[in-house]
Amino acid sequence: MATAKNQAAWLMKANTPLQVGDAPMPTAGPGELVVKNAAIALNPLDCHMQDSGVFVQQWPAIFGCDVAGEVYEVGSTVQRFKKGDRVIGHAINLVSGRPQDGAFAQYTVIPAEKAAILPDAISFADGVVVPFALEAAVCVLSLQEPGVAMPGVATPALGLPYPSLQSVPASGKVLIVYGGSSSVGSMTTQLAVAAGTHVIAIAGAHNFDFSKRCGAAQVFDRKDPSLVDMVVEAIDKLGLPHFVGIFDAIATPETYTHDLAILAKLGGGHLACVHPPPTDVPANVQAGMIFAVNDIAAPVWKDYVTPALQAGKLQCLPPPHIVGKGLECIQGGLKKSKAGVSATKLVVEL
Ligand SMILES: NC(=O)c1ccc[n+]([C@@H]2O[C@H](COP(=O)([O-])OP(=O)(O)OC[C@H]3O[C@@H](n4cnc5c(N)ncnc54)[C@H](OP(=O)(O)O)[C@@H]3O)[C@@H](O)[C@H]2O)c1
């Protein structure tokens, strides 16, 4: 039998185009899988990594976070998967720095505890939109204690329950998701709602339906000049006992201004952000930044993802926009990602 050959889209140094070339064939260590990738997704983080080399620990680098494909090799101690299984998974080059842990390759190593079987009815291109956003969403919602996102910046600790496969009663908790049409914002909406949380989303008017499809109970227009007052009024009217706070999936000076104005009117709460939060927050605001690689997501990967996908409770949203087939298409996809997307995830098929 011919030995498989690997290829990758390499970053030779910061701020240069990716170069497709041969790569060592990875092997699965204990607790790991090697996945033969059929689809990979692109994230804004990839553009930052390419431009600045941030998080790169070893040059040349292979990065990328989302894979979908077939299990090619199973490491010792792994019980849940076998060769040939269709899976989605979160590749963690971001923290390990190892090139074999980057998604932008034909074969990628992923931790088995950050993988789940993809039901046959779901295509690889659809499934690959889930992994990184899912882990980010669990990091937003379910940490019980603040950890360290980066030196001097704490992670948020909203302490909300994991999503449930059952229909759970409304918990009376209310969360604002700023950026309800983004990949991380929409996934956070889905998981929060599946834990009984009432989600109020902020999104573009053209994405109201999309946010509602993810489970948001109410959506407000990001461009409405009365945004702050409308959101506060909606929460007051609900009369629900537990306002949790805001997840800001956009995290710009503009959104921070709105966040702090809303929290000031509501008497404080959590402010969970995808980037470092504002430093000058009042004492009644618990601000933090997520770091989306965390063992907290392991039970969700293990017990929730596959049955929830099967039942349609977890939807592969935002839908993929396929930018091409082959590793050569990643560079063009990253250019598109930098230009910005609306309620979609850019995907390259292999
Ligand atoms: N810290 C971490 O661990 C971590 C993990 C994952 C992602 N991130 C960061 O999180 C951010 C989001 O990533 P993503 O992949 O979810 O992004 P994305 O899907 O590419 O975000 C695009 C969406 O954001 C919406 N949007 C843009 N500006 C907005 C605003 N002011 N108000 C409301 N919605 C707005 C757009 O809506 P329109 O259609 O209206 O334009 C669009 O639908 C990125 O900066 C990424 O680097 C951080």
The ligand as an SDF file (V2000), in Angstrom:
LIG
                    3D

 48 52  0  0  0  0  0  0  0  0999 V2000
  -10.3560   35.5090   21.8630 N   0  0  0  0  0  0  0  0  0  0  0  0
  -10.6520   34.3730   21.2200 C   0  0  0  0  0  0  0  0  0  0  0  0
  -10.3650   33.2670   21.6770 O   0  0  0  0  0  0  0  0  0  0  0  0
  -11.3770   34.4510   19.9030 C   0  0  0  0  0  0  0  0  0  0  0  0
  -11.9000   33.2740   19.3210 C   0  0  0  0  0  0  0  0  0  0  0  0
  -12.5910   33.3690   18.1160 C   0  0  0  0  0  0  0  0  0  0  0  0
  -12.7420   34.5980   17.5030 C   0  0  0  0  0  0  0  0  0  0  0  0
  -12.1780   35.7110   18.0800 N   0  0  0  0  0  0  0  0  0  0  0  0
  -12.3700   37.0310   17.4590 C   0  0  0  0  0  0  0  0  0  0  0  0
  -13.7710   37.2570   17.4570 O   0  0  0  0  0  0  0  0  0  0  0  0
  -14.1270   38.1230   16.3830 C   0  0  0  0  0  0  0  0  0  0  0  0
  -15.3080   37.5100   15.6570 C   0  0  0  0  0  0  0  0  0  0  0  0
  -14.9040   36.3390   14.9820 O   0  0  0  0  0  0  0  0  0  0  0  0
  -15.9460   35.5900   14.0510 P   0  0  0  0  0  0  0  0  0  0  0  0
  -15.2470   34.5220   13.3210 O   0  0  0  0  0  0  0  0  0  0  0  0
  -17.1210   35.2550   14.8750 O   0  0  0  0  0  0  0  0  0  0  0  0
  -16.3060   36.8100   13.0830 O   0  0  0  0  0  0  0  0  0  0  0  0
  -17.1410   36.8510   11.7230 P   0  0  0  0  0  0  0  0  0  0  0  0
  -18.1100   35.7370   11.6520 O   0  0  0  0  0  0  0  0  0  0  0  0
  -16.1660   36.9910   10.6140 O   0  0  0  0  0  0  0  0  0  0  0  0
  -17.8950   38.2680   11.9380 O   0  0  0  0  0  0  0  0  0  0  0  0
  -18.5990   38.8400   10.8870 C   0  0  0  0  0  0  0  0  0  0  0  0
  -19.9650   39.2810   11.3930 C   0  0  0  0  0  0  0  0  0  0  0  0
  -19.7980   40.3000   12.3970 O   0  0  0  0  0  0  0  0  0  0  0  0
  -20.8510   41.2190   12.2540 C   0  0  0  0  0  0  0  0  0  0  0  0
  -20.4970   42.5450   12.7630 N   0  0  0  0  0  0  0  0  0  0  0  0
  -19.4310   43.3020   12.3870 C   0  0  0  0  0  0  0  0  0  0  0  0
  -19.4370   44.4700   13.0700 N   0  0  0  0  0  0  0  0  0  0  0  0
  -20.5360   44.4420   13.8820 C   0  0  0  0  0  0  0  0  0  0  0  0
  -21.0940   45.3470   14.8220 C   0  0  0  0  0  0  0  0  0  0  0  0
  -20.5350   46.5340   15.0750 N   0  0  0  0  0  0  0  0  0  0  0  0
  -22.2230   44.9920   15.4800 N   0  0  0  0  0  0  0  0  0  0  0  0
  -22.8090   43.7940   15.2500 C   0  0  0  0  0  0  0  0  0  0  0  0
  -22.3220   42.8870   14.3570 N   0  0  0  0  0  0  0  0  0  0  0  0
  -21.2100   43.2150   13.6830 C   0  0  0  0  0  0  0  0  0  0  0  0
  -21.0820   41.2690   10.7510 C   0  0  0  0  0  0  0  0  0  0  0  0
  -22.4040   41.7040   10.5650 O   0  0  0  0  0  0  0  0  0  0  0  0
  -22.9170   42.4960    9.2550 P   0  0  0  0  0  0  0  0  0  0  0  0
  -23.4370   41.4620    8.3520 O   0  0  0  0  0  0  0  0  0  0  0  0
  -23.9660   43.3890    9.8020 O   0  0  0  0  0  0  0  0  0  0  0  0
  -21.7170   43.2300    8.6900 O   0  0  0  0  0  0  0  0  0  0  0  0
  -20.8290   39.8350   10.3160 C   0  0  0  0  0  0  0  0  0  0  0  0
  -22.0070   39.0690   10.2300 O   0  0  0  0  0  0  0  0  0  0  0  0
  -12.8570   38.2880   15.5410 C   0  0  0  0  0  0  0  0  0  0  0  0
  -12.2500   39.5180   15.8770 O   0  0  0  0  0  0  0  0  0  0  0  0
  -11.9770   37.1350   16.0090 C   0  0  0  0  0  0  0  0  0  0  0  0
  -10.6140   37.3910   15.8370 O   0  0  0  0  0  0  0  0  0  0  0  0
  -11.5250   35.6690   19.2670 C   0  0  0  0  0  0  0  0  0  0  0  0
  1  2  1  0
  2  3  2  0
  2  4  1  0
  4  5  1  0
  4 48  2  0
  5  6  2  0
  6  7  1  0
  7  8  2  0
  8  9  1  0
  8 48  1  0
  9 10  1  0
  9 46  1  0
 10 11  1  0
 11 12  1  0
 11 44  1  0
 12 13  1  0
 13 14  1  0
 14 15  2  0
 14 16  1  0
 14 17  1  0
 17 18  1  0
 18 19  2  0
 18 20  1  0
 18 21  1  0
 21 22  1  0
 22 23  1  0
 23 24  1  0
 23 42  1  0
 24 25  1  0
 25 26  1  0
 25 36  1  0
 26 27  1  0
 26 35  1  0
 27 28  2  0
 28 29  1  0
 29 30  1  0
 29 35  2  0
 30 31  1  0
 30 32  2  0
 32 33  1  0
 33 34  2  0
 34 35  1  0
 36 37  1  0
 36 42  1  0
 37 38  1  0
 38 39  2  0
 38 40  1  0
 38 41  1  0
 42 43  1  0
 44 45  1  0
 44 46  1  0
 46 47  1  0
M  CHG  2   8   1  16  -1
M  END
$$$$
